[in-house]
Amino acid sequence: GGVRAWPPIVQPSPSVIASRDPAFLGGRGRWLITSYGSRMHTRRPPAVGREDGGLIFDEAAWPLVYVRYPSNGLNDEGLEVFLERILSYLRRREKFACLIDCRGMTMAHTANQRRRIAEWLAEPELERLSPHASAIAVLFRSALIRGALTAVNWIKPPPAPVKAFGSVADAAPWLRERFSEESIGVTASMEDLLASRQ
């Protein structure tokens, strides 16, 4: 028979499918993580720039990375993909910043996921590599959640500078300030990302 360009993904009980688009060749581009419960799906890689309800990593403006959380949150597999992806950025040993957009989230992490995140934050490798993260701006619609994150950061400072905002426009000046402090030039692609993700 002929060669199939995109064979079905076969898993006994798939709940997350990770699709990689052509822009990821060479280490740049987007990952799309979509939750599917127990249903089987066959997906083609998303076109560059395409978005839907999944978790998206957009590296087109590296060293500024845009991450969008899905509205229905992540299951445990999706969380592991998220954590591993962030760690992969740190392993590049290049200064970078993340803009994590959680404004569409309607479901919080489970207790087990919060415990897993705490374990991940305590890993020695993360502690060693964390200076490479110049800034992590997290977007929430709720002022209450933004205030809670600020309070937690005061009690237990994170391994990298983290600050909560309500919009990209609010986060942009702080990100530019952090890049200036780290002597990282703000490129046209970075400004385009900040302008397009309002």
BELNORCOR-V540137 format. One record per residue. N is the residue number from 0. RES is the residue in one small letter. SS is DSSP state (H for helix, E for strand, C for the rest). Layout:
N|RES|SS / N|RES|SS
This chain:
0|g|C / 1|g|C / 2|v|C / 3|r|C / 4|a|C / 5|w|C / 6|p|C / 7|p|C / 8|i|C / 9|v|C / 10|q|C / 11|p|C / 12|s|C / 13|p|C / 14|s|C / 15|v|E / 16|i|E / 17|a|E / 18|s|E / 19|r|E / 20|d|C / 21|p|H / 22|a|H / 23|f|H / 24|l|C / 25|g|C / 26|g|C / 27|r|C / 28|g|C / 29|r|E / 30|w|E / 31|l|E / 32|i|E / 33|t|E / 34|s|E / 35|y|C / 36|g|C / 37|s|C / 38|r|C / 39|m|C / 40|h|C / 41|t|C / 42|r|C / 43|r|C / 44|p|C / 45|p|C / 46|a|C / 47|v|C / 48|g|C / 49|r|C / 50|e|C / 51|d|C / 52|g|C / 53|g|C / 54|l|E / 55|i|E / 56|f|E / 57|d|E / 58|e|C / 59|a|C / 60|a|C / 61|w|C / 62|p|C / 63|l|E / 64|v|E / 65|y|E / 66|v|E / 67|r|E / 68|y|C / 69|p|C / 70|s|C / 71|n|C / 72|g|C / 73|l|C / 74|n|C / 75|d|H / 76|e|H / 77|g|H / 78|l|H / 79|e|H / 80|v|H / 81|f|H / 82|l|H / 83|e|H / 84|r|H / 85|i|H / 86|l|H / 87|s|H / 88|y|H / 89|l|H / 90|r|H / 91|r|C / 92|r|C / 93|e|C / 94|k|C / 95|f|E / 96|a|E / 97|c|E / 98|l|E / 99|i|E / 100|d|E / 101|c|C / 102|r|C / 103|g|C / 104|m|C / 105|t|C / 106|m|C / 107|a|C / 108|h|C / 109|t|C / 110|a|H / 111|n|H / 112|q|H / 113|r|H / 114|r|H / 115|r|H / 116|i|H / 117|a|H / 118|e|H / 119|w|H / 120|l|H / 121|a|C / 122|e|C / 123|p|H / 124|e|H / 125|l|H / 126|e|H / 127|r|H / 128|l|H / 129|s|H / 130|p|H / 131|h|H / 132|a|E / 133|s|E / 134|a|E / 135|i|E / 136|a|E / 137|v|E / 138|l|E / 139|f|C / 140|r|C / 141|s|C / 142|a|H / 143|l|H / 144|i|H / 145|r|H / 146|g|H / 147|a|H / 148|l|H / 149|t|H / 150|a|H / 151|v|H / 152|n|H / 153|w|H / 154|i|H / 155|k|C / 156|p|C / 157|p|C / 158|p|C / 159|a|C / 160|p|C / 161|v|E / 162|k|E / 163|a|E / 164|f|E / 165|g|C / 166|s|C / 167|v|H / 168|a|H / 169|d|H / 170|a|H / 171|a|H / 172|p|H / 173|w|H / 174|l|H / 175|r|H / 176|e|H / 177|r|H / 178|f|H / 179|s|H / 180|e|H / 181|e|C / 182|s|C / 183|i|C / 184|g|C / 185|v|C / 186|t|C / 187|a|H / 188|s|H / 189|m|H / 190|e|H / 191|d|H / 192|l|H / 193|l|H / 194|a|H / 195|s|H / 196|r|C / 197|q|C
